[in-house]
Amino acid sequence: MFIVSREDSKTYTYLKQALACQSVDVIVDRRSGDRRQVWQPATPDRRNGDRRRHDVKTDLQTYGWALAPR
């Protein structure tokens, strides 16, 4: 799965066209910040760690896109 920065629409269009015949998803980064207003610790029985297994923030800032495994 390719995640493309919102500011990089040309790369998004290029990857969508170049990878159209392959089974690869190309999506625009939808994150807009942390949704929590106040930090609260998660209860241990509900969450067993962070759901995001691959941090793409640095790649998006550096390259404008990131590759994340499904």
Secondary structure, 3 states (H helix, E strand, C coil): CEEECCCCHHHHHHHHHHCCCCCCCEEECCCCCCCCCCCCCCCCCCCCCCCCCCCCHHHHHHHCEEECCC
